[in-house]
Amino acid sequence: MILVNTDYISGKELEMLGLVKGSTIQSKNVGKDITQGFKTLVGGELKAYTEMMNEARALATKRMVEDAEKLGADAVVNIRYASAAVMQGAAEVMAYGTAVKFKA
């Protein structure tokens, strides 16, 4: 499966199959949330949250690819990510794009 954030793939003629998406809502445990709260007092990277968001993006991407495979896609083009806080310490991440099949 080819994944790109452009609306084309060089050298390929594409047939659009439709919108595909994947999403997840992730949170850290209370202990990590408290330690990250203290980190905000002194500044710096909140590594537990960075890790959480990286895991969430990977899972959302995996689910988007599974959605595309159900359509028989060869690739997903124009991939975008969106995130939103659902509650303190929890975030939704969505990956979406257009599933395409290569024309022969």
TORPA-882074 format. One record per residue: residue in three letters; x, y, z of N, C-alpha, C in turn. Coordinates in steps of 0.2 Angstrom, whole numbers, padded with zeros to 4 digits, always signed. Layout:
N
AlaXYZXYZXYZ ...
***
This chain:
104
Met+0004-0006+0000+0000+0000+0000+0005+0006+0000 Ile+0003+0011-0005+0007+0017-0005+0003+0022-0002 Leu+0006+0026+0003+0003+0031+0006+0007+0038+0005 Val+0003+0043+0002+0006+0049+0001+0001+0055+0003 Asn+0004+0061+0004+0000+0067+0006-0001+0071+0000 Thr+0001+0069-0006+0000+0073-0012-0007+0070-0016 Asp-0009+0073-0021-0015+0071-0024-0014+0067-0030 Tyr-0007+0065-0031-0005+0061-0037+0001+0056-0035 Ile+0002+0051-0039+0008+0047-0038+0011+0047-0045 Ser+0018+0049-0045+0021+0050-0051+0021+0044-0055 Gly+0019+0045-0062+0019+0039-0066+0013+0034-0066 Lys+0009+0036-0062+0003+0032-0061-0004+0036-0063 Glu-0008+0032-0066-0015+0035-0068-0019+0032-0062 Leu-0023+0036-0059-0027+0034-0053-0035+0034-0054 Glu-0038+0029-0052-0045+0029-0052-0047+0030-0044 Met-0051+0035-0043-0053+0036-0036-0058+0031-0034 Leu-0057+0028-0028-0062+0024-0025-0066+0027-0019 Gly-0064+0032-0016-0068+0035-0011-0064+0037-0005 Leu-0067+0040+0000-0064+0043+0006-0063+0037+0011 Val-0057+0036+0014-0056+0031+0019-0053+0035+0025 Lys-0054+0032+0031-0052+0035+0037-0051+0030+0042 Gly-0047+0032+0047-0046+0028+0053-0045+0033+0059 Ser-0048+0031+0065-0047+0035+0071-0046+0031+0077 Thr-0044+0035+0082-0043+0032+0089-0043+0037+0094 Ile-0045+0036+0100-0045+0040+0106-0040+0037+0111 Gln-0035+0041+0112-0030+0038+0117-0029+0042+0123 Ser-0027+0039+0129-0026+0043+0135-0020+0040+0138 Lys-0017+0043+0143-0012+0041+0147-0015+0039+0154 Asn-0011+0035+0158-0014+0033+0164-0013+0039+0169 Val-0016+0039+0175-0017+0044+0179-0010+0046+0182 Gly-0005+0041+0183+0001+0042+0185+0005+0046+0180 Lys+0005+0044+0174+0008+0048+0169+0005+0055+0168 Asp-0001+0056+0169-0004+0062+0168-0002+0067+0174 Ile-0001+0064+0180+0001+0069+0185+0008+0071+0184 Thr+0013+0066+0182+0020+0068+0181+0020+0073+0175 Gln+0016+0072+0170+0016+0077+0165+0014+0084+0167 Gly+0009+0084+0171+0006+0090+0174+0012+0094+0178 Phe+0016+0091+0182+0022+0094+0185+0027+0097+0180 Lys+0028+0093+0174+0032+0095+0169+0030+0102+0166 Thr+0024+0103+0166+0021+0110+0163+0024+0116+0168 Leu+0025+0114+0174+0028+0120+0178+0035+0122+0176 Val+0039+0118+0174+0046+0120+0172+0047+0120+0165 Gly+0042+0118+0161+0043+0118+0154+0047+0112+0151 Gly+0047+0112+0144+0050+0106+0141+0045+0101+0137 Glu+0048+0097+0134+0044+0092+0130+0040+0087+0135 Leu+0034+0086+0134+0030+0081+0138+0030+0075+0134 Lys+0035+0071+0136+0037+0065+0132+0032+0060+0132 Ala+0028+0059+0138+0023+0054+0138+0017+0056+0133 Tyr+0016+0062+0132+0011+0064+0128+0013+0064+0120 Thr+0019+0065+0119+0022+0064+0112+0022+0057+0110 Glu+0023+0052+0115+0023+0045+0114+0016+0043+0112 Met+0011+0046+0116+0004+0044+0116+0001+0046+0109 Met+0003+0052+0107+0001+0055+0100+0004+0051+0094 Asn+0010+0049+0095+0014+0045+0090+0010+0038+0089 Glu+0008+0035+0095+0005+0029+0095-0002+0030+0092 Ala-0005+0035+0093-0012+0036+0091-0012+0037+0083 Arg-0007+0041+0081-0006+0042+0073-0005+0036+0070 Ala-0001+0031+0073+0001+0025+0070-0005+0021+0069 Leu-0009+0020+0075-0015+0016+0075-0021+0019+0070 Ala-0022+0026+0070-0026+0029+0065-0024+0027+0058 Thr-0018+0028+0056-0015+0026+0050-0017+0019+0048 Lys-0015+0014+0053-0017+0007+0051-0024+0006+0050 Arg-0028+0009+0054-0036+0008+0052-0038+0011+0046 Met-0035+0017+0044-0036+0020+0037-0034+0015+0032 Val-0028+0012+0032-0026+0007+0027-0030+0001+0027 Glu-0033-0001+0033-0037-0007+0033-0044-0005+0029 Asp-0046+0001+0030-0052+0003+0027-0051+0003+0019 Ala-0045+0006+0017-0043+0006+0010-0043-0001+0007 Glu-0040-0006+0011-0039-0012+0008-0046-0016+0007 Lys-0051-0014+0011-0058-0017+0010-0060-0015+0003 Leu-0058-0009+0001-0061-0006-0006-0056-0009-0012 Gly-0051-0012-0010-0047-0015-0015-0042-0010-0018 Ala-0040-0005-0014-0036+0001-0016-0028-0002-0016 Asp-0025+0002-0021-0018+0001-0021-0014+0006-0017 Ala-0017+0012-0016-0014+0017-0012-0019+0022-0009 Val-0017+0026-0005-0021+0031-0002-0017+0038-0003 Val-0020+0043-0007-0017+0049-0008-0021+0054-0004 Asn-0017+0060-0004-0020+0066+0000-0021+0065+0007 Ile-0017+0061+0010-0018+0059+0017-0017+0065+0022 Arg-0022+0066+0026-0022+0071+0031-0023+0068+0038 Tyr-0021+0072+0043-0022+0070+0050-0025+0076+0054 Ala-0030+0074+0058-0033+0079+0062-0033+0076+0070 Ser-0033+0081+0074-0033+0079+0081-0037+0084+0085 Ala-0040+0081+0091-0044+0085+0095-0044+0083+0102 Ala-0044+0087+0107-0044+0085+0114-0051+0083+0115 Val-0052+0077+0118-0059+0074+0120-0060+0076+0127 Met-0055+0076+0131-0055+0077+0138-0048+0078+0141 Gln-0047+0081+0147-0040+0082+0149-0036+0075+0149 Gly-0030+0075+0145-0026+0069+0145-0028+0064+0140 Ala-0034+0065+0136-0036+0061+0130-0037+0065+0124 Ala-0035+0062+0118-0035+0065+0112-0038+0060+0107 Glu-0042+0063+0102-0044+0059+0096-0039+0061+0091 Val-0037+0056+0087-0033+0057+0081-0036+0053+0075 Met-0037+0057+0070-0040+0054+0064-0035+0055+0058 Ala-0035+0049+0054-0031+0049+0048-0036+0048+0042 Tyr-0036+0052+0037-0040+0051+0031-0037+0053+0025 Gly-0040+0050+0019-0037+0052+0013-0042+0049+0008 Thr-0039+0048+0001-0043+0046-0004-0040+0039-0006 Ala-0044+0034-0006-0042+0027-0008-0042+0027-0016 Val-0036+0025-0019-0036+0024-0026-0034+0018-0029 Lys-0035+0016-0035-0033+0010-0038-0029+0012-0044 Phe-0024+0009-0046-0020+0011-0052-0023+0008-0058 Lys-0024+0013-0063-0027+0011-0070-0022+0007-0074 Ala-0024+0002-0077-0019-0003-0081-0016+0001-0087 
***
